């Protein structure tokens, strides 16, 4: 082979090697290390500094006026309006308005005390959904369209808990309780529970499902006809807690332990987050006492976490379960989670609030892309996830009516940079 041919072959070899490496280089995405998170100036991530500052100033100026004492706040809202509305889990006095803006994985701005560990209320539903996804990934759940009753063992529950019409007659001690044995409940699948469309009937942890956000007419509370599972959306924390108990039964381990080992530790979350249940939500599982955690702060408990850890979780869902070189949860799970459910096109799996237009053609956040979604809880606690703009926004303790304006300022700062040019 001539020298020219050897040189050409060597060049082609180098080029081929470079091309083989190119896709990995192009798809590599920054993720923060444990205990450290790189901060970039707005201009470095394609944002306008004045626009970002306007968003921060707006969030600080629009802190919610509801009491910072979360137990007092609960008593003045759910506790006042609902039968059985009293708290049975821990509460906490929250910090002030706080939040983080993350673009391309980097922190662009933050405000308030982003390390204040506070209740996140219904955002915990997204953490619960994650533990279900991991169980599907591991083959512990064959399909989300499987019947829930095939996965739920009889369980020792407090007196009064269980399904209507199912007798619990024992000699001295109560019998174990079934939760999917009525004619209606036998039809319920994992998908129905994940999309809050099961219409499960019964009582769990002393909270009847009809007592959560009850109808204005008390005569209907225990007498109304049941809806076919999958047909009607109803936001209901008793049924969310049922999913948490069912998922605990499948894992045979406390859900906080599964979440910690499989997600929160790998994404570098702090050691300060805690996921609580209720004072009466203890069960005997394989000879030990385990607390079944709650799916929200409706009656106390749930996830206590700070804003930076929320932002890490938001980045985890933005990246569809990929963290650096690890695929922690299958991409397909996130595709399913953001698919509009049959009973509510603006809601996927809980707690993925979709920004697609509703039946009247209106988006939840008009200023945001229709492909965006949010993990959202009372407060408001917001983790906004926007793949079109590679953006995560955590905003805590801001009224729901003000969120769209905040997002318009953040997204507008990106648009302003694109329009201004170099």
MARLUM-69470 format. One record per residue (C-alpha): residue number from 1; residue in one letter; x, y, z. Coordinates in nm, 3 decimals. Layout:
N
(rec NUM a (X Y Z)),
...
% end
This chain:
422
(rec 1 x (0.000 0.000 0.000)),
(rec 2 x (0.140 0.343 -0.097)),
(rec 3 x (0.213 0.614 0.158)),
(rec 4 x (-0.081 0.819 0.026)),
(rec 5 x (-0.318 0.528 0.069)),
(rec 6 x (-0.186 0.463 0.421)),
(rec 7 x (-0.240 0.827 0.514)),
(rec 8 x (-0.588 0.818 0.367)),
(rec 9 x (-0.673 0.498 0.556)),
(rec 10 x (-0.542 0.648 0.878)),
(rec 11 x (-0.750 0.963 0.824)),
(rec 12 x (-1.063 0.761 0.754)),
(rec 13 x (-1.001 0.553 1.066)),
(rec 14 x (-0.978 0.865 1.279)),
(rec 15 x (-1.288 1.010 1.114)),
(rec 16 x (-1.486 0.691 1.175)),
(rec 17 x (-1.382 0.688 1.539)),
(rec 18 x (-1.484 1.052 1.575)),
(rec 19 x (-1.822 0.985 1.416)),
(rec 20 x (-1.879 0.694 1.653)),
(rec 21 x (-1.816 0.921 1.948)),
(rec 22 x (-2.016 1.213 1.811)),
(rec 23 x (-2.368 1.098 1.907)),
(rec 24 x (-2.266 1.042 2.268)),
(rec 25 x (-2.106 1.386 2.283)),
(rec 26 x (-2.410 1.551 2.133)),
(rec 27 x (-2.656 1.377 2.365)),
(rec 28 x (-2.454 1.417 2.684)),
(rec 29 x (-2.649 1.639 2.923)),
(rec 30 x (-2.525 1.807 3.235)),
(rec 31 x (-2.658 1.677 3.565)),
(rec 32 x (-2.554 1.817 3.903)),
(rec 33 x (-2.330 1.621 4.135)),
(rec 34 x (-2.438 1.538 4.486)),
(rec 35 x (-2.391 1.843 4.708)),
(rec 36 x (-2.298 2.070 4.418)),
(rec 37 x (-2.496 2.235 4.141)),
(rec 38 x (-2.331 2.450 3.878)),
(rec 39 x (-2.476 2.799 3.837)),
(rec 40 x (-2.475 2.972 3.499)),
(rec 41 x (-2.547 3.333 3.411)),
(rec 42 x (-2.872 3.372 3.214)),
(rec 43 x (-2.687 3.468 2.895)),
(rec 44 x (-2.485 3.145 2.909)),
(rec 45 x (-2.804 2.939 2.877)),
(rec 46 x (-2.983 3.163 2.628)),
(rec 47 x (-3.187 3.374 2.867)),
(rec 48 x (-3.220 3.746 2.924)),
(rec 49 x (-3.090 3.853 3.266)),
(rec 50 x (-3.344 4.131 3.318)),
(rec 51 x (-3.628 3.895 3.228)),
(rec 52 x (-3.506 3.633 3.474)),
(rec 53 x (-3.475 3.896 3.748)),
(rec 54 x (-3.828 4.018 3.674)),
(rec 55 x (-3.954 3.663 3.727)),
(rec 56 x (-3.767 3.630 4.057)),
(rec 57 x (-3.898 3.967 4.178)),
(rec 58 x (-4.252 3.867 4.081)),
(rec 59 x (-4.234 3.538 4.271)),
(rec 60 x (-4.103 3.707 4.585)),
(rec 61 x (-4.369 3.978 4.570)),
(rec 62 x (-4.653 3.727 4.525)),
(rec 63 x (-4.613 3.495 4.822)),
(rec 64 x (-4.946 3.342 4.921)),
(rec 65 x (-5.126 3.503 5.214)),
(rec 66 x (-5.252 3.176 5.368)),
(rec 67 x (-5.099 3.096 5.709)),
(rec 68 x (-4.746 2.966 5.711)),
(rec 69 x (-4.848 2.723 5.985)),
(rec 70 x (-4.962 2.433 5.767)),
(rec 71 x (-5.180 2.275 6.036)),
(rec 72 x (-5.363 2.603 6.083)),
(rec 73 x (-5.397 2.639 5.707)),
(rec 74 x (-5.540 2.288 5.682)),
(rec 75 x (-5.790 2.353 5.959)),
(rec 76 x (-5.908 2.669 5.784)),
(rec 77 x (-5.955 2.495 5.448)),
(rec 78 x (-6.014 2.119 5.422)),
(rec 79 x (-6.068 2.074 5.793)),
(rec 80 x (-6.349 2.332 5.797)),
(rec 81 x (-6.527 2.205 5.485)),
(rec 82 x (-6.512 1.829 5.520)),
(rec 83 x (-6.647 1.565 5.755)),
(rec 84 x (-6.350 1.373 5.898)),
(rec 85 x (-6.135 1.669 5.790)),
(rec 86 x (-5.906 1.667 6.095)),
(rec 87 x (-5.535 1.603 6.053)),
(rec 88 x (-5.385 1.264 6.138)),
(rec 89 x (-5.029 1.317 6.011)),
(rec 90 x (-4.747 1.562 6.087)),
(rec 91 x (-4.755 1.925 5.977)),
(rec 92 x (-4.491 2.198 5.973)),
(rec 93 x (-4.462 2.576 5.972)),
(rec 94 x (-4.332 2.650 5.623)),
(rec 95 x (-4.068 2.893 5.507)),
(rec 96 x (-4.129 3.189 5.279)),
(rec 97 x (-4.160 3.206 4.902)),
(rec 98 x (-3.879 3.011 4.740)),
(rec 99 x (-3.789 2.870 4.403)),
(rec 100 x (-3.532 2.768 4.143)),
(rec 101 x (-3.503 2.820 3.768)),
(rec 102 x (-3.305 2.549 3.586)),
(rec 103 x (-3.217 2.554 3.216)),
(rec 104 x (-3.010 2.293 3.033)),
(rec 105 x (-2.956 2.138 3.377)),
(rec 106 x (-2.789 2.446 3.528)),
(rec 107 x (-2.927 2.673 3.798)),
(rec 108 x (-2.997 3.013 3.646)),
(rec 109 x (-3.163 3.179 3.944)),
(rec 110 x (-3.308 3.100 4.285)),
(rec 111 x (-3.491 3.297 4.550)),
(rec 112 x (-3.583 3.252 4.913)),
(rec 113 x (-3.453 2.969 5.130)),
(rec 114 x (-3.424 2.685 4.879)),
(rec 115 x (-3.306 2.450 5.155)),
(rec 116 x (-3.612 2.495 5.376)),
(rec 117 x (-3.763 2.146 5.414)),
(rec 118 x (-4.139 2.203 5.382)),
(rec 119 x (-4.451 2.005 5.300)),
(rec 120 x (-4.498 1.970 4.927)),
(rec 121 x (-4.859 1.847 4.951)),
(rec 122 x (-4.983 1.676 4.632)),
(rec 123 x (-4.648 1.690 4.454)),
(rec 124 x (-4.580 1.372 4.654)),
(rec 125 x (-4.822 1.195 4.417)),
(rec 126 x (-4.554 1.214 4.147)),
(rec 127 x (-4.306 1.044 4.381)),
(rec 128 x (-4.566 0.773 4.446)),
(rec 129 x (-4.620 0.727 4.072)),
(rec 130 x (-4.244 0.685 4.036)),
(rec 131 x (-4.243 0.391 4.277)),
(rec 132 x (-4.521 0.230 4.072)),
(rec 133 x (-4.315 0.282 3.755)),
(rec 134 x (-4.014 0.115 3.916)),
(rec 135 x (-4.233 -0.183 4.011)),
(rec 136 x (-4.348 -0.213 3.649)),
(rec 137 x (-3.988 -0.185 3.529)),
(rec 138 x (-3.879 -0.462 3.768)),
(rec 139 x (-4.164 -0.689 3.661)),
(rec 140 x (-4.337 -0.678 3.999)),
(rec 141 x (-4.643 -0.541 3.815)),
(rec 142 x (-4.715 -0.714 3.487)),
(rec 143 x (-4.920 -0.432 3.335)),
(rec 144 x (-5.091 -0.117 3.459)),
(rec 145 x (-5.408 -0.262 3.310)),
(rec 146 x (-5.393 -0.557 3.550)),
(rec 147 x (-5.662 -0.571 3.817)),
(rec 148 x (-5.550 -0.422 4.146)),
(rec 149 x (-5.718 -0.703 4.342)),
(rec 150 x (-5.464 -0.952 4.206)),
(rec 151 x (-5.184 -0.764 4.385)),
(rec 152 x (-5.341 -0.669 4.720)),
(rec 153 x (-5.318 -0.914 5.010)),
(rec 154 x (-5.568 -0.895 5.298)),
(rec 155 x (-5.430 -0.644 5.547)),
(rec 156 x (-5.470 -0.552 5.913)),
(rec 157 x (-5.644 -0.213 5.913)),
(rec 158 x (-5.793 -0.001 6.192)),
(rec 159 x (-6.153 -0.076 6.296)),
(rec 160 x (-6.397 0.088 6.057)),
(rec 161 x (-6.165 0.071 5.756)),
(rec 162 x (-6.245 -0.138 5.451)),
(rec 163 x (-6.517 -0.178 5.191)),
(rec 164 x (-6.889 -0.122 5.242)),
(rec 165 x (-7.093 -0.441 5.281)),
(rec 166 x (-6.790 -0.659 5.356)),
(rec 167 x (-6.837 -0.799 5.707)),
(rec 168 x (-6.549 -0.808 5.952)),
(rec 169 x (-6.658 -1.049 6.220)),
(rec 170 x (-6.394 -1.193 6.449)),
(rec 171 x (-6.368 -1.352 6.789)),
(rec 172 x (-6.186 -1.098 7.002)),
(rec 173 x (-5.963 -0.955 6.729)),
(rec 174 x (-6.070 -0.808 6.393)),
(rec 175 x (-6.028 -1.007 6.074)),
(rec 176 x (-5.790 -0.903 5.801)),
(rec 177 x (-5.952 -0.668 5.553)),
(rec 178 x (-5.990 -0.684 5.177)),
(rec 179 x (-5.991 -0.366 4.970)),
(rec 180 x (-6.093 -0.480 4.621)),
(rec 181 x (-6.374 -0.725 4.685)),
(rec 182 x (-6.700 -0.538 4.622)),
(rec 183 x (-6.861 -0.577 4.282)),
(rec 184 x (-6.742 -0.227 4.188)),
(rec 185 x (-6.392 -0.243 4.338)),
(rec 186 x (-6.312 -0.574 4.169)),
(rec 187 x (-6.305 -0.390 3.832)),
(rec 188 x (-6.033 -0.140 3.932)),
(rec 189 x (-5.693 -0.154 3.761)),
(rec 190 x (-5.361 0.013 3.833)),
(rec 191 x (-5.432 0.256 3.548)),
(rec 192 x (-5.759 0.366 3.709)),
(rec 193 x (-5.577 0.441 4.035)),
(rec 194 x (-5.290 0.619 3.857)),
(rec 195 x (-5.531 0.844 3.667)),
(rec 196 x (-5.765 0.909 3.962)),
(rec 197 x (-6.061 0.756 3.783)),
(rec 198 x (-6.124 0.441 3.992)),
(rec 199 x (-6.422 0.566 4.200)),
(rec 200 x (-6.308 0.316 4.466)),
(rec 201 x (-6.560 0.281 4.749)),
(rec 202 x (-6.451 0.239 5.108)),
(rec 203 x (-6.265 0.386 5.405)),
(rec 204 x (-5.890 0.396 5.463)),
(rec 205 x (-5.703 0.532 5.766)),
(rec 206 x (-6.037 0.650 5.906)),
(rec 207 x (-6.114 0.864 5.600)),
(rec 208 x (-6.417 0.757 5.390)),
(rec 209 x (-6.362 0.829 5.023)),
(rec 210 x (-6.690 1.025 5.011)),
(rec 211 x (-6.563 1.263 5.280)),
(rec 212 x (-6.281 1.400 5.064)),
(rec 213 x (-6.413 1.710 4.883)),
(rec 214 x (-6.773 1.594 4.937)),
(rec 215 x (-7.076 1.688 4.734)),
(rec 216 x (-7.280 1.985 4.857)),
(rec 217 x (-7.578 1.752 4.909)),
(rec 218 x (-7.507 1.528 5.213)),
(rec 219 x (-7.781 1.286 5.112)),
(rec 220 x (-7.564 1.167 4.821)),
(rec 221 x (-7.249 1.098 5.022)),
(rec 222 x (-7.313 0.728 5.077)),
(rec 223 x (-7.595 0.660 4.832)),
(rec 224 x (-7.486 0.776 4.487)),
(rec 225 x (-7.441 0.528 4.203)),
(rec 226 x (-7.083 0.426 4.128)),
(rec 227 x (-6.919 0.529 3.801)),
(rec 228 x (-6.755 0.268 3.583)),
(rec 229 x (-6.380 0.274 3.659)),
(rec 230 x (-6.189 0.478 3.404)),
(rec 231 x (-6.479 0.700 3.300)),
(rec 232 x (-6.488 0.985 3.556)),
(rec 233 x (-6.196 1.180 3.702)),
(rec 234 x (-6.211 1.263 4.072)),
(rec 235 x (-5.926 1.409 4.273)),
(rec 236 x (-5.942 1.206 4.593)),
(rec 237 x (-5.669 1.152 4.853)),
(rec 238 x (-5.829 0.845 5.013)),
(rec 239 x (-5.787 0.664 4.682)),
(rec 240 x (-5.434 0.799 4.642)),
(rec 241 x (-5.351 0.655 4.985)),
(rec 242 x (-5.501 0.328 4.865)),
(rec 243 x (-5.254 0.325 4.575)),
(rec 244 x (-4.969 0.389 4.821)),
(rec 245 x (-5.081 0.092 5.033)),
(rec 246 x (-5.121 -0.129 4.725)),
(rec 247 x (-4.774 -0.034 4.602)),
(rec 248 x (-4.627 -0.105 4.946)),
(rec 249 x (-4.790 -0.450 4.929)),
(rec 250 x (-4.619 -0.515 4.595)),
(rec 251 x (-4.273 -0.397 4.702)),
(rec 252 x (-4.300 -0.553 5.052)),
(rec 253 x (-4.081 -0.264 5.160)),
(rec 254 x (-4.150 0.093 5.279)),
(rec 255 x (-4.189 0.318 4.975)),
(rec 256 x (-3.949 0.589 5.106)),
(rec 257 x (-3.676 0.325 5.110)),
(rec 258 x (-3.746 0.227 4.747)),
(rec 259 x (-3.754 0.592 4.638)),
(rec 260 x (-3.432 0.671 4.823)),
(rec 261 x (-3.231 0.381 4.683)),
(rec 262 x (-3.361 0.389 4.327)),
(rec 263 x (-3.409 0.761 4.257)),
(rec 264 x (-3.326 1.016 4.524)),
(rec 265 x (-2.975 0.890 4.604)),
(rec 266 x (-2.876 0.847 4.237)),
(rec 267 x (-2.994 1.200 4.147)),
(rec 268 x (-2.795 1.343 4.438)),
(rec 269 x (-3.084 1.458 4.655)),
(rec 270 x (-3.000 1.582 5.003)),
(rec 271 x (-3.045 1.363 5.313)),
(rec 272 x (-3.312 1.599 5.448)),
(rec 273 x (-3.629 1.489 5.263)),
(rec 274 x (-3.882 1.273 5.447)),
(rec 275 x (-4.197 1.091 5.335)),
(rec 276 x (-4.451 1.041 5.614)),
(rec 277 x (-4.774 0.855 5.660)),
(rec 278 x (-5.032 0.891 5.938)),
(rec 279 x (-5.035 0.805 6.306)),
(rec 280 x (-5.273 0.516 6.226)),
(rec 281 x (-5.131 0.400 5.889)),
(rec 282 x (-4.912 0.122 6.026)),
(rec 283 x (-4.947 -0.233 5.896)),
(rec 284 x (-4.778 -0.564 5.971)),
(rec 285 x (-4.568 -0.660 5.670)),
(rec 286 x (-4.367 -0.981 5.676)),
(rec 287 x (-4.351 -0.976 6.055)),
(rec 288 x (-4.255 -0.610 6.101)),
(rec 289 x (-4.440 -0.285 6.145)),
(rec 290 x (-4.428 -0.065 5.834)),
(rec 291 x (-4.587 0.276 5.786)),
(rec 292 x (-4.789 0.312 5.468)),
(rec 293 x (-4.709 0.664 5.348)),
(rec 294 x (-4.964 0.919 5.233)),
(rec 295 x (-5.011 1.057 4.884)),
(rec 296 x (-5.051 1.419 4.991)),
(rec 297 x (-5.072 1.661 5.283)),
(rec 298 x (-5.452 1.668 5.286)),
(rec 299 x (-5.461 1.531 5.643)),
(rec 300 x (-5.094 1.592 5.721)),
(rec 301 x (-4.797 1.376 5.630)),
(rec 302 x (-4.672 1.331 5.278)),
(rec 303 x (-4.340 1.453 5.140)),
(rec 304 x (-4.132 1.710 5.329)),
(rec 305 x (-3.860 1.836 5.094)),
(rec 306 x (-3.669 2.149 4.993)),
(rec 307 x (-3.683 2.337 4.664)),
(rec 308 x (-3.345 2.222 4.534)),
(rec 309 x (-3.439 1.858 4.578)),
(rec 310 x (-3.770 1.931 4.406)),
(rec 311 x (-3.572 2.078 4.115)),
(rec 312 x (-3.358 1.764 4.094)),
(rec 313 x (-3.673 1.554 4.073)),
(rec 314 x (-3.808 1.790 3.804)),
(rec 315 x (-3.486 1.745 3.606)),
(rec 316 x (-3.523 1.367 3.650)),
(rec 317 x (-3.869 1.372 3.491)),
(rec 318 x (-3.760 1.625 3.225)),
(rec 319 x (-3.485 1.383 3.118)),
(rec 320 x (-3.731 1.090 3.118)),
(rec 321 x (-3.560 0.904 3.398)),
(rec 322 x (-3.207 0.943 3.266)),
(rec 323 x (-2.942 1.084 3.498)),
(rec 324 x (-2.600 1.115 3.341)),
(rec 325 x (-2.515 0.769 3.212)),
(rec 326 x (-2.786 0.593 3.416)),
(rec 327 x (-3.139 0.516 3.298)),
(rec 328 x (-3.305 0.505 3.639)),
(rec 329 x (-3.660 0.456 3.509)),
(rec 330 x (-3.767 0.353 3.161)),
(rec 331 x (-3.840 0.636 2.916)),
(rec 332 x (-4.163 0.461 2.820)),
(rec 333 x (-4.297 0.520 3.170)),
(rec 334 x (-4.274 0.896 3.125)),
(rec 335 x (-4.438 0.874 2.782)),
(rec 336 x (-4.731 0.697 2.948)),
(rec 337 x (-4.734 0.942 3.239)),
(rec 338 x (-4.787 1.242 3.010)),
(rec 339 x (-5.048 1.075 2.790)),
(rec 340 x (-5.391 1.235 2.848)),
(rec 341 x (-5.613 0.996 3.041)),
(rec 342 x (-5.952 0.887 2.913)),
(rec 343 x (-6.136 1.054 3.203)),
(rec 344 x (-5.942 1.384 3.195)),
(rec 345 x (-5.738 1.495 2.895)),
(rec 346 x (-5.544 1.749 3.107)),
(rec 347 x (-5.423 1.483 3.352)),
(rec 348 x (-5.193 1.190 3.286)),
(rec 349 x (-5.069 0.976 3.571)),
(rec 350 x (-5.079 1.146 3.905)),
(rec 351 x (-4.939 1.401 3.954)),
(rec 352 x (-4.869 1.502 3.593)),
(rec 353 x (-5.089 1.803 3.515)),
(rec 354 x (-5.077 1.840 3.137)),
(rec 355 x (-5.089 2.177 2.965)),
(rec 356 x (-5.287 2.052 2.666)),
(rec 357 x (-5.605 2.245 2.583)),
(rec 358 x (-5.911 2.130 2.774)),
(rec 359 x (-6.252 2.057 2.619)),
(rec 360 x (-6.313 2.433 2.589)),
(rec 361 x (-5.978 2.484 2.415)),
(rec 362 x (-5.807 2.654 2.712)),
(rec 363 x (-5.466 2.562 2.849)),
(rec 364 x (-5.397 2.560 3.223)),
(rec 365 x (-5.103 2.794 3.165)),
(rec 366 x (-5.170 2.994 2.846)),
(rec 367 x (-4.813 3.131 2.838)),
(rec 368 x (-4.655 2.785 2.835)),
(rec 369 x (-4.623 2.528 2.552)),
(rec 370 x (-4.896 2.266 2.529)),
(rec 371 x (-4.627 1.999 2.568)),
(rec 372 x (-4.532 2.123 2.916)),
(rec 373 x (-4.660 1.965 3.236)),
(rec 374 x (-4.634 2.027 3.608)),
(rec 375 x (-4.615 1.839 3.933)),
(rec 376 x (-4.842 2.053 4.149)),
(rec 377 x (-4.965 2.067 4.506)),
(rec 378 x (-5.149 2.290 4.748)),
(rec 379 x (-4.967 2.605 4.848)),
(rec 380 x (-4.911 2.638 4.553)),
(rec 381 x (-4.613 2.404 4.526)),
(rec 382 x (-4.505 2.385 4.163)),
(rec 383 x (-4.249 2.185 3.968)),
(rec 384 x (-4.293 2.304 3.609)),
(rec 385 x (-4.133 2.085 3.340)),
(rec 386 x (-4.088 2.213 2.984)),
(rec 387 x (-3.903 1.993 2.734)),
(rec 388 x (-3.940 2.240 2.447)),
(rec 389 x (-3.736 2.495 2.640)),
(rec 390 x (-3.529 2.243 2.840)),
(rec 391 x (-3.658 2.418 3.150)),
(rec 392 x (-3.753 2.335 3.508)),
(rec 393 x (-3.911 2.593 3.739)),
(rec 394 x (-3.977 2.528 4.106)),
(rec 395 x (-4.201 2.786 4.269)),
(rec 396 x (-4.323 2.744 4.626)),
(rec 397 x (-4.596 2.927 4.815)),
(rec 398 x (-4.733 3.133 4.528)),
(rec 399 x (-5.109 3.157 4.455)),
(rec 400 x (-5.225 2.945 4.163)),
(rec 401 x (-5.369 3.250 3.986)),
(rec 402 x (-5.019 3.403 3.965)),
(rec 403 x (-4.832 3.105 3.822)),
(rec 404 x (-4.901 3.176 3.455)),
(rec 405 x (-4.764 3.530 3.491)),
(rec 406 x (-4.449 3.391 3.654)),
(rec 407 x (-4.404 3.137 3.375)),
(rec 408 x (-4.465 3.403 3.111)),
(rec 409 x (-4.176 3.606 3.256)),
(rec 410 x (-3.942 3.305 3.266)),
(rec 411 x (-4.031 3.182 2.916)),
(rec 412 x (-4.035 3.540 2.787)),
(rec 413 x (-3.674 3.580 2.895)),
(rec 414 x (-3.584 3.296 2.658)),
(rec 415 x (-3.788 3.441 2.373)),
(rec 416 x (-3.637 3.789 2.425)),
(rec 417 x (-3.285 3.648 2.381)),
(rec 418 x (-3.382 3.465 2.062)),
(rec 419 x (-3.546 3.776 1.916)),
(rec 420 x (-3.261 4.011 2.010)),
(rec 421 x (-3.001 3.795 1.836)),
(rec 422 x (-2.628 3.815 1.906)),
% end
